[in-house]
């Protein structure tokens, strides 16, 4: 009997030991996972600090140059300020998108997208970056693509930008190709490159937040490790699928499949913003309602030159009173204002004037789109916005046809006689200094060195233009590659 009880006790003890060992193994695994997550977030914080500081430095520096009016090219300075602002905006929106995806509150729009024009934007955006890195950028698309499709233009554009930017960043030589297919309202986008590829172990985690592949980290690629995570989430929310095939050292191909239906009716005129000079028909009146005078002044400066009559008011009560005296054709309405909110003002205006009055919410409260207030407004545009988006909204709401201007400046630039190669031997100190400043992250210093090289020869030099493009796009590794190539040419 004692022997039987002893055997039972031993068996129970072994079972308990097994339970404890399993619990310890589980805790060890959870501890390792927590430490890995903490390490990934620490890398993220370090990377995001760098990503924010570089464009902020450009914005701060060039804004001071414009204030001083020291004779520098104001257009070039404005271009860098804009690109730096876009970089920060994309970073902030990426973080907000990830938060919304995790909380399940991300909403999609049903925009009318000019399909070929969107693809051309991708070429215009990334071809100069690719060329600066010595890469070939190709767009392969069928001739019979529909002119218009329906989808969330902002999210689709973000998906393509994230994937193409990664392809350019992680490709040192060869090509990057954007390949598009469209059949039965199913669009397939393939982003193919001849870059460093992705290791098999990394393929399982490249879509995890804050993660970067081992090859990317080893090559010092910039970024915060959110692009692919957000891209996968956006594709999934849009009802599509994303897949990846890669071979280390041979390249990577991401494939995205999305349903993009064709609209039943064609949209209003969408002439490119850069060529718009006015519109056909009687003069239209637009009311801008915003408590921030700088925001009102910006919209006036953008729209008055096109022939619009602009009326500014600072609060909802004033907007309702002014509309009663002189009804505008369109109202741009902020949300967060003292007194009546934008939503309350929109409902008040709609109750008085009905559906003939066009109301567009134009607000920095990008995540305040509320279904219960949808009847009070015709469209929602989040700040910051692109001028081309604003023109698309106005055209759609007022059914306007734009008039265009012919801009011959680009043709004149192309027709100018070529110049000989710059004296790279004299530029050697500046090229060496650029390499050092890149390691420090001194964007202002890099710009000064490029300007010093440019002063060594008059006229436009392709290498200098490529260096400035790299700097504008924060492609510091591409800038180093150009500097080293010029040093080799100097002998």
N, C-alpha and C positions, 0 to 999 in steps of 0.2 A: 504493500500500500504506500509506504514511504517512498519507494522507488518510482511509483506511478506519479505521486504528487511532485516529486523532484523533476521528473521529465516534463510535467505540465508547466512547472515554474520556469524551467530552462527554455521551453518553447515560447512561453509568454515573454520572457526576457529577450529572447532573440527577435521576436516580433516587435517589441518596444524599441530595441536597438535599431532595427530596420526602419521603423517610423522616424526615429530621431535622425538617422543618417539621411533619409529622404528629405526631411524638413531642413536639415543643414544644407543639403545640396541645393534645395530650392532657394534658401536664403542667400547662399553664395552666388547663385545665378542672378537673383534679383539685385544683389549688391553690385555685381559686375555690370549689369545693365544700367543701374542708376549711375554708377561712376562713368560709364561710357556716355550716357546722356548728358551728364554734368560737364564732361570734357568737351563734348560736341557743342554745348551751349557756350562754354568758355571761349572756344575757337570762334563761334559765331559772334560773340560780343567784341572780340578783338578785331574780327574782319569788318563788322558793321561800323565800328568806330573809324576805321581807315576809309571805308567806302563813303561815309558821311563827310569826313573832314576834307577829302580831296576836292569834291565839287563845291563845298562851302568855301574853301580857300579861293577857288576861281571866281565864284560869285562875289565874294567880299573884295577881292583884289580888283577885278574889272569894274565893279561898281564905283570904287574909289577913283579909278582912272577916268571914268566918264565924268565923275563929279569935278575932277581937276581940269578937265578939258585940255589935256596936254598935247592935242593934235594927233593922237593915235586914231586908228581906224575904228570909228564908233560901230560900224556894221559888224566888224569882226568881234569886237567886245560883246555886242549884244548877242551874237551867235553863241559865244562860249557861255554867257550867262544863261541863255535859254537851255542849252544842252545840259549844263550843270543842274539847272532846276529840274529838268526832265529826269535826270539821273536820281536826284533825291526823291522826286515824286514817285518814280517807279519803285524805289526802295521802300518808302513808307507804305505805298499801296500794296506791295507784296506782303508786308507784315500784317496789314489789315485784312487782306484777302485770306491769309493763312488763319487768322483768328476767326473770321467769319465762316470759313469752311469747317473748322473744328467745332464751332458752335451751331452749325447747320442753318445759318441765316443768310447765306449769300444768294442774292437774287440775280436773275439773268434778264437782259433786255432782248427785244425782238426788233433789231435795227434792219434797215435796208442797206446792204453793203455793196458798194461798187467793187465787184470781185477782182477784175484785172487791175484796177487802180490800187487795191490793197497789196497785190503782189508786186506791183511796180514800186510801191513805197518800201517794201522789204529790200528790193534791189538798190534803190537810192540810199537807203540807210546803211546797208552792210557792204556794198561793193567797194566803197572807198576804204573801209576798214580792212577788208580782205586784201585789196591791192597794196595797202601800206605794209602788210605782213608778207607780201610776195605770193599771195594765193590767187587762184582763179575762182571767181564767184559766178555760178551759173543758175539761171532760172529755166526750167524745162516745164512747159505747159502746153496743152492742146490749143489750137486756134479757135475752137468752138466753145470756149468757156462762156457761160452766161454772163451778161453784163452786170446783172444784179442778183444777189441771193439774200436770204434772211438769216439772221443770227445775231449773237451778241458781238458787235464789232470790236469793242474794247477788249473782251476776253480772248477772242480769236487772235487779235493782233498781239496780245500779251503772250499767248502760247507760242506763236511763230517767232516773236522777238527772243523769248527765252531760249528756244531751241537753236535758232540760228546764231545767237550771240555765243552760246556754248560751243557750237561747232567752230566758229572763227577763233575763239579763245584757245581751244585745245588742238588746233591744227597749225603745225609749224611750217609745213610745205605741202604743195599739192593743190587740192580744190575743196570747195564747199558748194554743194548743189541743193537747191530747193526744187523739188520735183512735185508737180501737182497733177492729179487726175480727178475727173468729175464725171459721174455717170449715175443716172436715176436718182439725182439729188443727193448722192453720197460723194463727199469730197474727201480725197486722200492726199495728205501732205507728207512727203518724205524729205527729211533733212539729212543729207549724206555727206560725210567728210572723209578725208584721208589722214586724220589726225592720230593722236596717241592711243586711241581706243580705250576700252574699259575692261579691267580685269574681271574674270568670272566671279570672284568673291565680291567685288564691288557692285556687280549687276543687281544683286539682291537688295542693296541698300541705297542705291543712288537716288531713289525717290523719297527717302526719309528726310524729314526736316533737319537742317543744320549740318548735313553730311556732305562731304566732298570725297571723291574717289582718291585712292592713294596716288595715282599718276598725276592728278591735278594738283594735289598738295605738294608732290615732289617737284613739279615744274613751277611752283610759285604762282599759280593762277589766282587772280583776285576773285572775290565774290563772297557771299555770305551763306551759301549753301541752302538757299530757299527756292531757287528757280525751278528745279525739276519737281520738287514737292508740290509747289503751287501749280505747275503745269499739269501734273497728273490729276490734281484735284479739280482744276478747271475743266479739263477734258472730260472727266467723269461726270461732273455736274451738267455739262452740255450734252450728255447722253452719248458721248463718243468713247473711243478706246485709244490707248497709246501703247506702243511696244518698242523695243529696242533690240538691235542686233549689233554686236561689236566684237572685234578681234584686236587684242593689244598690239600696238605697233602698226596696224593696218587701217584702222578707221572705225567709224560708228555710223549707224543709220537709225534715226528715230522715225517712227511712222505714226501718224495721227489720222484717225478716221472719224468724220463728223457728218451728220445730216445737215445740209444747208439747202433748204427749199428755195424755189424761185418765187418772187412776189407775184401776186395776181395782177397788180397794176404797177406801172413804172413810176418812180419817185420824181420829185421836182428836180429842177436843174441843179447839178452838182459840179459846176465848173471849178477847177482847182483854185484854192484860195489865193495862190500867188499871182494869178492872172486876172482876178476879179477887180474891175474898176467901178462898177455900178450895177444898176438893174433897170429892166425895161418897165415902163408904166409910170403911173402917178407917184408922187413922193409919199413914202410911208412913214408913219410916226411910231416910235418905239419908246416905251416908258421903262426906265431902269429904277427899280426899288431896292435900295441897299443902304444900311446905316453907315457903311464905310465909304467916305468920300473918294478914297483912292480907287476903290473898285468901280464906282460910278464914272470917275474920270477916265479910267482905262477903257471902259466900254464905249464911252463917247469918242475917245480918240480912235478906236478901231472902226466904229460904224459911221460916224459923221462924214469922213472922206468918201464913203460909198454913196452918199446922197440921202441918208436917213435923217429925219428930224428926231432929235433925242430930247426926252424930258426926264429930269432927275428928281426923285423924291427919296426921303430918308427913312420913312416908316409906313406902316400899313394904313393908318388913318389918313395920312396925306395922299397915299395912292388912291384910296377910294374916293376922296374928295376931288382930286385932280381928274380922275377918270370920269366923274360925273360932269365936270365942266367941259372937258375936251377928250373924248374917248380915243385912246390910241389903237393902232392896229395890232400891236403885240406888246406884252408886258414881260420883262425879265424880273423875277421876284426872288429875293433872298429869303431864307427860312428863319434864321435866328436874328431877330431884331427886337429892340425895346418896344413894349406895348404889344400890339397884335403880332403874332408869329406869321410867317409866310403862309402856312397852311390856313390860318384863320382869315388872312387877307384874301387869299385865293377864293375861299368859299364865299366871302362877302362880295367880291367882285363878280363871281359867277351868278350869285343870287340876283344881283341887280341887272347885269348885262347879258346874261345867258351864254349860250355856246358860241356866239359869233366872235366874242373877244378871245383872242389866243393868249394863253398864260403858260409861261415856261419857268419852272423852278430852276434857279441858277444859284447853287449853294455849295459851300464847303462841307456841309453836313452830308457827306457822300453816302452814309448808311442810314439816312432818315427817310427813305422812300417808303411811304405808308399806304397800304392798299385802301384804307378807309378814306384817304384824302385824294385818291386817284381821280375822282370825278371833278375835283376843283381845279386841276391843271391838265395841260395837254402834253407836257413832256418834262423830264427831269434831266438836267445837265450838271455834272459835278465839277467843282473847281478843284484844281486848275484845269482849264480846258484848252484845247487847240483852237486857233482861229478858224481853221477849216471846218471843225465840228460845229462851231457857232454859225457859220454861214450855211452849213447843211440844215441846221435846225430852222434858221430863218426862212430858207428856201422852201422847206417842207411845210412850215406853218402858214406862210403867206403866199405860197405857190408862185414864187418869183423866178424869173429868168435873168441870169446874170449877164452883164456885158463884160467883155474881156479886153485886156491890153496885150500888146505884143512886146515881150521883153527880149531885146536883142543883145543884152549885155553878155550872155553866155556865148552866143555866136561870135560876138566881137572878140571875146577872150580866146576862143578857139582859133580865130582867124589871125591872131597876132603872131608875128614872126617868132620862131623858136630862138631861144638863147643858148649859148654854149654852156657847158658844165661849169658849176661854180668852182672857185679855187679851194678845193677841199683841204689842201695842205695848210692854208691859212686858217681853215675852220677846225683843224685838229683839236686845239685846246677847248673849243666850245663843245665838240662832239664828246670828248672825254668827260667834260663837266656834266653833260647831259646824263651819261651813264651813272655818275656819282649822285646826281640830284634825283634820279629815278629811284635809287636805293633808299634815299631819304624821304621820298614822297613829296618833294618840294615842287608843286605844280607851277607856282609863280616863277621860281628860278629857272625851271625848264623852258617856260615861255620866253623869258629874257634871253636865254642862250639861243633859241631858235631865231629870235629876232636879230640877234647879233650875227648869226650865219647869213640871214637874209640880206643884211646890210653889206655883206661882202660882194654881192652882185645885184645889179638892178634887174627888174623884170621878174616874171614868175618862173620858179624852178620847181619841177615836179616833186623832187625829194622834200623840199621845204614844205610844200603843200601837204604831202603825205604825213610829214611829222606833225603838222598842226592838226590834221584830221585825227591822228592817233591821240594827241593830247586832248582834243575836244571830246573824244569818246572814252577817255581814261584807259586807253590801251597802252599802258606803260611798257609792257613787254614788247609790243610791236615797235614802239619808239626806240627801245634799246637795239632791236634787230636792225632798224634803219641806220642808227648811229654807227653800229659796228660795220655795216656794209659800206658806209661812206668812208670810214677809217681804212678799210681794206683798199678801197679805190684810191685813197690818197697815197698808198704805198708805204 
